[in-house]
């Protein structure tokens, strides 16, 4: 099981998302604790912010994984048009 850690900027990202999308996004992030045994994850190549992304509908969660400490660092959440 991985521990999920949020960056401070993620709170600002969540405020910009419509309220009715938040439960779906929260569920998807909680599933990350079972990493890497979940779907909708892609390894990003040459991305300046993160190494991985999780697709939740039209939203993307960008994150990094610390394999030694068993931690997932959520770095950015946003609409697919804006996050890349």
WOUR-V507248 format. One record per pair of residues at least 4 apart in sequence whose ideal C-beta (glycine too) atoms are under 6 Angstrom apart, sorted by the first residue. I is the first residue (numbers start at 0). J is the second residue. If there is no record, write none. Layout:
I_J ; I_J
//
This chain:
0_32 ; 1_32 ; 1_34 ; 1_69 ; 1_71 ; 2_70 ; 3_31 ; 3_71 ; 4_70 ; 4_72 ; 5_9 ; 5_73 ; 6_74 ; 9_73 ; 9_76 ; 12_76 ; 12_77 ; 16_20 ; 20_24 ; 21_25 ; 23_55 ; 24_55 ; 24_58 ; 27_53 ; 27_55 ; 30_37 ; 31_71 ; 33_37 ; 39_53 ; 39_54 ; 40_51 ; 40_53 ; 41_52 ; 42_51 ; 43_52 ; 48_61 ; 48_74 ; 48_75 ; 49_61 ; 49_62 ; 49_63 ; 49_74 ; 50_63 ; 51_62 ; 52_59 ; 52_61 ; 53_60 ; 57_78 ; 57_79 ; 58_78 ; 59_79 ; 59_82 ; 60_76 ; 61_74 ; 61_75 ; 62_71 ; 62_72 ; 62_73 ; 62_74 ; 63_72 ; 64_71 ; 65_70 ; 77_81 ; 77_82
//
